[in-house]
Amino acid sequence: WSRRYFTRLWCVYEIGCFLSRERAPVEILPVKTSMLLVLVGVLWHMLMFSYCLILNSLLSVDAAERQSPLRFILISAAVSGVAIILLPIVNYLGMSLLDDMEQLPAQVETFRIEQSECFCCSNNHKHPQTGKTIMCDRELVYHSLAIMYSYLDQAGELEKFNRLVRETFAPKVFWRFGLLGTHLPLRYVARIVMASNLPFLSDLFWRISQGPETQIRDIEYVVWCTRLILHWLQPLLAMFFSVELSARMWKMTKNLKLRRIFLSILLSPIQGLGAGCIFASMELAVRWSADTSWAPLVPFLLGLLLNFLLHLF
């Protein structure tokens, strides 16, 4: 969907085709949603790549220095630098998407197929270059709709199709876009988030196959493996939290009398801090606790709870 969707005759015909099928699932998403999700994916791919690149560069450093607070701060600063560059772009596109979605209710509530535009009618059925007469698309669309909806074959009955769109289709759209006002489509976000962290699953398998550096008992080995798995899962929670928080902040700031580009920059540190806290809490728990400690479970459960509450409300 875009701002001009319901003003285009062939787009309206597309809606008519879907509505003519009983129980046909209809899902409308803004065109900008795909661009936004791609940007989110690029952002998190770069963040995860930068993080792993820095960690791999520390393999030659002794264990004590790798665990030092200063080293952790330097890693966080480097990763944050990448986020600061891309987050304003994501925010700008997200707020633009929200502005577009606010146009939809009025478009559906006042929908009339007679007001839709097509190339032929806009040029008085003459080709703008050759001047030759061209066939009327509107007559073709009306005739096709009359076949799909038998009641459209009488004069004036197009209003029934208009009411069908306003009364049957509109509630689905309002529910979907009302949800999109504070949530991006969950299944698409999940795919983007998983794709950003999936490459590092091989590293998780390799570390588990290598085993711990010191000999430990069976139950301790289970704890050690669980810590590695939670460590791999924590970025996913940080990513989900960042996306959900961003959507809320775009909604909250849409009425502020500030330039969009300024708001895009202003929101970035808050978003980065929120996701960074979830991510850093796991890093600290892993770094500063014994290999057989359940300490990383605490930040993981807290991150899970925060994501659940944010998505619920």
C-alpha positions as CSV (number, residue, x, y, z in Angstrom):
1,W,0.0,0.0,0.0
2,S,1.1,3.6,-0.7
3,R,-0.7,6.9,-0.4
4,R,-2.0,6.6,-3.9
5,Y,-3.2,3.0,-3.7
6,F,-6.9,3.7,-3.5
7,T,-6.7,6.4,-6.2
8,R,-5.6,3.9,-8.8
9,L,-8.2,2.0,-10.8
10,W,-6.2,-1.2,-11.2
11,C,-5.3,-1.2,-7.5
12,V,-9.0,-0.9,-6.7
13,Y,-9.7,-3.8,-9.1
14,E,-7.1,-5.8,-7.2
15,I,-9.1,-5.3,-4.0
16,G,-12.2,-6.3,-5.8
17,C,-10.6,-9.6,-6.9
18,F,-9.6,-10.4,-3.3
19,L,-12.9,-9.5,-1.8
20,S,-14.8,-11.7,-4.3
21,R,-13.2,-14.8,-2.9
22,E,-14.8,-16.1,0.3
23,R,-12.4,-16.2,3.3
24,A,-9.5,-15.0,1.2
25,P,-6.8,-13.6,3.4
26,V,-6.0,-10.0,2.6
27,E,-3.0,-8.4,4.1
28,I,-2.0,-4.8,3.4
29,L,1.4,-3.5,4.2
30,P,2.9,-0.2,3.3
31,V,5.6,-0.3,0.6
32,K,8.0,1.5,3.0
33,T,7.8,-1.4,5.4
34,S,10.0,-3.5,3.3
35,M,12.6,-0.7,3.0
36,L,12.5,-0.2,6.8
37,L,12.9,-3.9,7.5
38,V,15.9,-4.1,5.1
39,L,17.5,-1.2,6.9
40,V,16.9,-2.8,10.3
41,G,18.5,-6.0,9.0
42,V,21.5,-4.1,7.6
43,L,21.9,-2.2,10.9
44,W,21.9,-5.4,13.0
45,H,24.1,-7.3,10.6
46,M,26.7,-4.5,10.8
47,L,26.4,-4.4,14.6
48,M,26.9,-8.1,15.0
49,F,29.7,-8.2,12.4
50,S,31.5,-5.4,14.2
51,Y,31.1,-7.0,17.6
52,C,32.4,-10.4,16.4
53,L,35.2,-8.8,14.5
54,I,36.4,-7.0,17.7
55,L,36.0,-10.2,19.8
56,N,38.1,-12.2,17.3
57,S,40.8,-9.5,17.4
58,L,41.1,-10.2,21.1
59,L,41.8,-13.8,20.8
60,S,45.5,-13.2,21.0
61,V,45.1,-11.2,24.3
62,D,45.3,-13.1,27.6
63,A,42.1,-14.0,29.4
64,A,42.5,-11.6,32.2
65,E,42.8,-8.6,29.9
66,R,39.8,-9.8,27.8
67,Q,37.7,-9.7,30.9
68,S,38.8,-6.2,32.0
69,P,36.1,-3.4,32.3
70,L,38.1,-1.1,30.1
71,R,38.2,-3.6,27.3
72,F,34.4,-4.0,27.6
73,I,33.9,-0.3,27.4
74,L,36.0,0.0,24.3
75,I,34.0,-2.8,22.6
76,S,30.8,-1.1,23.5
77,A,32.0,2.3,22.2
78,A,33.0,0.8,18.9
79,V,29.7,-1.0,18.3
80,S,27.8,2.1,19.4
81,G,29.6,4.1,16.8
82,V,28.1,1.9,14.1
83,A,24.6,2.2,15.5
84,I,24.8,6.0,15.7
85,I,25.4,6.2,11.9
86,L,22.5,4.0,10.9
87,L,19.8,4.5,13.6
88,P,18.8,8.1,12.4
89,I,18.2,6.7,8.9
90,V,16.0,3.9,10.4
91,N,14.1,6.5,12.5
92,Y,13.5,8.9,9.6
93,L,12.0,6.1,7.4
94,G,10.0,4.8,10.4
95,M,8.4,8.2,11.1
96,S,7.7,8.7,7.4
97,L,6.0,5.3,7.4
98,L,3.8,6.3,10.3
99,D,2.8,9.5,8.5
100,D,1.7,7.5,5.5
101,M,-0.4,5.1,7.6
102,E,-2.3,8.0,9.1
103,Q,-3.7,8.7,5.7
104,L,-5.3,5.3,5.3
105,P,-8.4,5.5,7.5
106,A,-9.7,8.6,5.6
107,Q,-9.0,6.9,2.3
108,V,-11.0,3.8,3.1
109,E,-13.9,5.6,4.9
110,T,-14.4,7.9,1.8
111,F,-13.7,5.2,-0.8
112,R,-15.5,5.5,-4.1
113,I,-14.4,3.5,-7.2
114,E,-15.7,6.2,-9.4
115,Q,-13.0,8.6,-8.1
116,S,-10.1,6.3,-8.9
117,E,-7.9,7.3,-11.7
118,C,-6.6,5.5,-14.8
119,F,-4.3,6.4,-17.7
120,C,-7.0,6.3,-20.4
121,C,-9.5,8.5,-18.7
122,S,-6.8,11.0,-17.6
123,N,-5.9,11.5,-21.3
124,N,-9.4,11.6,-22.7
125,H,-8.9,8.1,-24.2
126,K,-6.3,9.5,-26.6
127,H,-2.6,8.3,-26.6
128,P,-0.6,11.4,-25.5
129,Q,2.0,10.9,-28.2
130,T,0.3,9.4,-31.2
131,G,-3.2,10.8,-30.6
132,K,-4.8,7.5,-31.4
133,T,-7.9,6.4,-29.5
134,I,-7.3,3.9,-26.7
135,M,-9.6,1.5,-25.0
136,C,-11.2,2.5,-21.7
137,D,-9.8,0.6,-18.8
138,R,-12.6,1.8,-16.6
139,E,-15.2,0.0,-18.7
140,L,-13.2,-3.2,-18.6
141,V,-12.7,-3.0,-14.8
142,Y,-16.4,-2.3,-14.3
143,H,-17.4,-5.1,-16.5
144,S,-15.1,-7.6,-14.7
145,L,-16.4,-6.5,-11.4
146,A,-20.0,-7.0,-12.7
147,I,-19.0,-10.6,-13.4
148,M,-17.5,-11.2,-10.0
149,Y,-20.3,-9.3,-8.2
150,S,-23.6,-10.1,-10.0
151,Y,-25.4,-7.2,-8.4
152,L,-23.1,-4.7,-10.2
153,D,-24.7,-5.1,-13.6
154,Q,-27.4,-2.5,-12.9
155,A,-27.0,1.2,-13.1
156,G,-25.9,2.8,-9.9
157,E,-25.0,-0.4,-8.2
158,L,-21.3,0.5,-8.0
159,E,-22.3,2.1,-4.7
160,K,-22.8,-1.4,-3.3
161,F,-19.2,-2.2,-4.1
162,N,-18.1,1.0,-2.4
163,R,-20.0,0.0,0.7
164,L,-18.5,-3.5,0.6
165,V,-15.0,-2.0,0.7
166,R,-15.9,0.5,3.4
167,E,-17.9,-1.9,5.6
168,T,-16.2,-5.3,5.0
169,F,-12.7,-4.5,4.1
170,A,-12.2,-1.4,6.2
171,P,-12.4,-3.1,9.6
172,K,-9.6,-5.5,8.7
173,V,-7.5,-2.6,7.5
174,F,-8.1,-0.5,10.6
175,W,-7.2,-3.5,12.9
176,R,-4.1,-4.2,10.9
177,F,-2.9,-0.7,10.7
178,G,-3.9,0.2,14.2
179,L,-1.6,-2.6,15.2
180,L,1.1,-1.4,12.9
181,G,1.0,1.9,14.6
182,T,2.9,0.5,17.5
183,H,4.2,-2.8,16.1
184,L,5.9,-3.8,12.9
185,P,4.8,-7.2,11.5
186,L,6.1,-9.7,14.0
187,R,6.9,-12.6,11.6
188,Y,8.8,-10.3,9.2
189,V,10.8,-8.8,12.1
190,A,11.5,-12.3,13.4
191,R,13.0,-13.3,10.1
192,I,15.2,-10.2,9.9
193,V,16.4,-10.6,13.5
194,M,17.1,-14.3,13.1
195,A,19.0,-13.7,9.8
196,S,21.2,-11.2,11.6
197,N,22.3,-13.6,14.3
198,L,22.1,-16.9,12.4
199,P,25.6,-16.8,10.9
200,F,27.0,-16.9,14.4
201,L,25.2,-20.2,15.2
202,S,28.2,-22.0,13.7
203,D,30.5,-20.4,16.3
204,L,28.1,-21.6,19.0
205,F,28.3,-25.2,17.7
206,W,32.1,-25.0,17.4
207,R,32.5,-23.8,21.0
208,I,30.2,-26.5,22.4
209,S,32.0,-29.2,20.4
210,Q,35.3,-28.0,21.8
211,G,34.1,-28.2,25.4
212,P,35.1,-26.2,28.4
213,E,38.8,-25.4,29.1
214,T,38.7,-27.3,32.4
215,Q,37.2,-30.7,33.4
216,I,33.7,-30.3,34.9
217,R,31.0,-32.7,36.0
218,D,27.9,-33.6,34.0
219,I,25.5,-31.1,35.6
220,E,28.1,-28.3,35.4
221,Y,28.6,-29.2,31.7
222,V,24.8,-28.6,31.1
223,V,25.1,-25.2,32.9
224,W,28.1,-24.4,30.7
225,C,26.3,-25.2,27.5
226,T,23.2,-23.3,28.6
227,R,25.3,-20.2,29.2
228,L,26.6,-20.4,25.7
229,I,23.1,-20.8,24.2
230,L,21.8,-17.9,26.3
231,H,24.7,-15.7,25.2
232,W,23.8,-16.5,21.6
233,L,20.1,-15.7,22.1
234,Q,20.6,-12.4,24.0
235,P,21.3,-10.4,20.8
236,L,17.9,-11.5,19.5
237,L,16.2,-10.1,22.5
238,A,18.1,-6.8,22.1
239,M,17.1,-6.6,18.5
240,F,13.4,-7.3,19.2
241,F,13.4,-4.8,22.0
242,S,15.1,-2.2,19.7
243,V,12.4,-2.6,17.0
244,E,9.5,-2.5,19.4
245,L,10.9,0.5,21.3
246,S,11.5,2.3,18.0
247,A,7.9,1.8,16.8
248,R,6.6,3.2,20.2
249,M,8.9,6.2,20.0
250,W,7.8,7.1,16.5
251,K,4.2,7.0,17.6
252,M,4.9,9.1,20.7
253,T,6.8,11.8,18.9
254,K,4.7,12.2,15.8
255,N,2.8,15.2,17.2
256,L,6.0,17.1,18.3
257,K,6.6,20.3,16.5
258,L,10.2,19.4,15.5
259,R,11.8,18.6,12.2
260,R,11.8,14.9,11.4
261,I,15.5,14.8,10.8
262,F,16.2,16.3,14.2
263,L,13.9,13.8,15.9
264,S,15.6,11.0,14.1
265,I,18.9,12.0,15.5
266,L,17.5,12.7,19.0
267,L,15.8,9.3,19.4
268,S,18.9,7.3,18.4
269,P,20.8,7.4,21.7
270,I,17.7,6.4,23.6
271,Q,17.1,3.4,21.3
272,G,20.8,2.5,21.4
273,L,20.8,2.7,25.2
274,G,17.7,0.5,25.6
275,A,19.0,-2.3,23.3
276,G,22.5,-1.8,24.7
277,C,21.4,-2.4,28.3
278,I,19.8,-5.7,27.3
279,F,22.8,-6.8,25.4
280,A,25.4,-5.6,27.9
281,S,23.6,-7.2,30.9
282,M,24.3,-10.6,29.3
283,E,27.9,-9.7,28.5
284,L,28.6,-8.6,32.0
285,A,26.9,-11.8,33.5
286,V,29.0,-14.1,31.2
287,R,32.3,-12.2,31.7
288,W,32.1,-11.8,35.5
289,S,30.6,-15.1,36.7
290,A,32.0,-18.6,36.9
291,D,31.6,-20.9,33.8
292,T,29.3,-23.1,35.9
293,S,27.1,-20.3,37.2
294,W,23.4,-19.7,36.3
295,A,23.9,-15.9,36.5
296,P,23.3,-15.3,32.7
297,L,19.8,-16.7,33.1
298,V,18.8,-13.6,35.1
299,P,19.5,-11.0,32.3
300,F,18.0,-13.4,29.7
301,L,14.7,-13.7,31.6
302,L,14.6,-10.0,32.3
303,G,15.1,-9.3,28.6
304,L,12.4,-11.8,27.7
305,L,10.0,-10.1,30.1
306,L,10.7,-6.6,28.8
307,N,10.1,-7.8,25.2
308,F,6.8,-9.5,26.2
309,L,5.5,-6.4,28.1
310,L,6.5,-4.0,25.3
311,H,4.8,-6.1,22.7
312,L,1.7,-6.7,24.9
313,F,1.2,-3.0,25.6
